């Protein structure tokens, strides 16, 4: 399984498309993959756009936090337990 960590801060206009395009392209080479979208305290609708991608594709997960150190620990824990 390939885990792609995709950080996002105030990327509401790009994150959904970026996630879906990454899945579309990478799945041609690596059938078992996931994207872990890391919402690092965005003030816009980045979280909602990531949630939209999660509803579209079960290979998308999200880690979200206001604190970068807490966020790093959440992300590493998620990867470790995958």
C-alpha angles and dihedrals in degrees: 000000000000116000116200115196111207114189118206133186117173092339099138092135095051112023100081093049092043092053095046094045092048090053092047094051101038096045088067089066104025114032095187107061143130135194119221106199110204112207103195101195100302115187095205131059096290091119092053091050091051089049088053089055090048090055090049098048130021091211090073121089132173137218114191131182144146093222120068094208091050089045092053091052092049091050094048091047091050092050093045093053096045 
